[in-house]
Amino acid sequence: MSTTPCDEAERSAQPTLPASVVYILRFEAFAIAAVTAILFARTSASWWLFAVLWLAPDLSLLGYLAGPFWGSRVYNSIHAYATPATLGVCAVLLHARGLLPIGLIWANHIAVDRLLGYGLKYQAGFEWTHLGRIGRRRATLSE
């Protein structure tokens, strides 16, 4: 796939974060991953359920089959905390005990992704995230 000068300009214009901000965001992700795992353990739900559903949010990568514009939107909609948080709130308010473990697994997946550097995506390409560039050539602070 060839790139145009506009594509290159858009890629080079992606924001980069200072290292201190990235460390804070990754620590936050670690905290969320730990808390969701502890809460999941308290639900008495099966760890098999955790193992089976943990990768389910990555099915959103199929959105990239339609291109980076749609891929980033599908990925970001699934990898935002709003939906699993809403699922958790609904589980508590509606006394739907089966929903809470699913919301906790989903939030844990997002947190571990962010801890590993896989943040929300820009439409410039999968490797451009709100946590910096991922892939073979990682972004530096001077980029």
N, C-alpha and C positions, 0 to 999 in steps of 0.2 A: 504494500500500500504506500503510495507516494504522499509526501506532505507538501503543502503549499506554503509560501512565505507567511500567509496569515496563520496557518497552523503553528508554525515555528514561533511566531510572535506571541500567540496566545499561550503556548507552553512556557516561554521564557518570562511571561508576565505573571505566572502563578505566584501567589504569595509564599514566602517562607517564614518560618517561625524561629524566634530565638531559641537556643537550646534550653533555657530555663523554662520557657512555656511548654515545650515538648515534654520535659521531665515532669512538670506539674500535671499535664494531661495524662501521661502514662501512669503516674502514681494514683491519680483519680481512677483510672481504669483498673489498676490493681485492687484498689479498695472496693470498687463495685463488684469485681469478680469474686473477691473473698466474701463479701457480704451476701451476694446472691447464692454462692455455694453453701454457705452456712444456713441461710434461710431455706434453701432447697432440702438440705439434710433434715431440717426440722419439720418439713411437710410430710415426712414418712413415705414420700413417693419413691418409686423404684429407680435405682441408679441406672438400670437398663433403659428406662425412659429418657433419662438424662443423656446417655450415650447415643441413643437412636436419634433424638431430636436436636442434639447440639449442633450438628452441621446443616440442619434444615435451612437456616437463613442464607447459607451460601448458594442455595438454588437461585437466589436473585442474580447471580452472575450470568445466568442465561439471558438476562436483559441485554447484555453486551452483544448478543447475536444480532440485535437490531441496530447496533452501532453505539459509539460512546455517549451520544446525547441521551438515548433512552436507557442505556446500560447504567449510566451514573444515576439517573433518576430512580430507576427500579432498585438498584443497590442501596442508595441513600434512604429510600423510603422504608426498606426492611432493616437497615442498620442504624436506625435512629432509636433512641430510648423511649420516645413518645408512645409507640404502640405497645411494647411489652409493659410499660408503666400503666397504661390504660387497661391492659388486660389484667394486671395485678389488682388495680383499684376495683375493677368490675368483679373480680373474684371475691374480694373482701365484702363489697357492698351487696352483692347478689348472693352471697354465701355459696358460690360455685367453686367448691374446693378443687375441682379438677383443672381449673384455669390457672390457679396460682403457680403450680410447678412449671407449666408451660411458659408463663411470663418470666419466671426466674431463670429458666434455661436460656430463653431468648436474650435476656439482659446479660447473662453470663457470657454468652457467645459474643455479643457486641463488645463487652468489656475486654475479653481476651484478645479479640481482633485489634482493638485500640491499643492494648498493652504491647502487642507485637508490631504496631506501626501501621496497621491497615485502617485508615481513617475513612471518613466520608469522601466521596470521589468528586473530582471536577470533571466536566465534560471533555477536557483536553485529552483525557486518556486514563486508563485504569491506574497507572502508576502515580498520578497526581492526587494527593489526598490533603485533607486539612491538617495532617500531622507532618507533612513534608512528602517528598518524592520517595517512592519505594521501587525496588527492583535492582537490577545489576548496578546501575549508576545512581547512587543515592544523592539527593540534593545536599549541597553544603550551605552553610549559613550565608555565604557570599553570593549564592545564585539569586 
